[in-house]
Amino acid sequence: MTALLDVGCHLPDTSVDIADIGASVGSDDGLIRTFRRFYGLGSVRRAPGQDLRDILTAAATNLTELRGNEDRVRYVIAARTVATVATVGERPVEDVCAALGLTNAVVFTLTQHACAGGLLAVRLAGDLLDADGDPDALALILVGEKVFSSTLEMIPESTVMGESTAACLVTPGGERDRLLGYATRTIGRYCDGFPPFALDPDFLKDHNELLAGVMREACQQAGLSVADLALVLPHNVNRLSWSWTCRLLGIALDRVFLDNIPVTGHCFTADPFINYIHARAAGRLRPGDPYLMASVGLGATFSAAVLRH
């Protein structure tokens, strides 16, 4: 059964207040006050002077289980929100693999699920490893991106973007953090809702219902109900959105790990994995606990994965 062997993350040292980011893109002061007061946002981590290679390598370097097992890595999957992140001739993911000594891996990127791509990568990695039939093989997933354009600084009705990254090792079998269920749904009518264009008002209206539905479906695949979950590891868009989703699901907001929203903001595909590391360190996950990772990508893709710690 597909499982996460190890998860690592990298939070850059530089913390930037959301008001400074708002000022840099000409946002209304009222929006920043709303972000801070109602959405729970405060600052984000940025990595000035570092490129995509640097911040992805930093996350993978924090994978304890990767050291000494580089030759076992069969696949490296970079799950991206933004499809094009480098100029012609640059190969950032291949450069990361060279820095890590991953010489035996097939390397590729995964797009079209936007910020939900990391969860798709876990499912795809498990399927690839199962098909290969080698119980010792591993797949490395890399998530998180640079804010390289002013249009990526924030989603006006929703959140502010950070540059924290994460990496995880997937194994075709394991006793820890096993994947029990995965569900995803893409709503194509919202495919034009990318910055700098305003989000479709119907997307904002439907967002929480659609997310709650996908979360229920993932739980059903796992043979569980939402009430059985010990914890939800969210995408760090904002606190208000999750409060509404929790009402629809009939669970308390404190079942969602929201500690990183004021610290990291929304970090593209990396949020659920970063939250996993911090929730585990805080003692919020105990052996045997079922938990759910959830993420939404503009475009619009809603995804959820249920695992058992």
Secondary structure, 3 states (H helix, E strand, C coil): CCEEEEEEEECCCEEEEHHHHHHHCCCCHHHHHHHHHCCCCCEEEECCCCCHHHHHHHHHHCCHHHCCCHHHEEEEEEECCCCCCCCCCCCHHHHHHHHHCCCCCEEEEECCCHHHHHHHHHHHHHHHHHHHCCCCCEEEEEECCCCCCHHHCEECCCEEECCCEEEEEEECCCCCCEEEEEEEEECHHHCCCCCCCCCCHHHHHHHHHHHHHHHHHHHHHCCCCHHHCCEEECCCCCHHHHHHHHHHHCCCHHHECCCCHHHHCECCCCHHHHHHHHHHHCCCCCCCCEEEEEEEECCCEEEEEEEEC
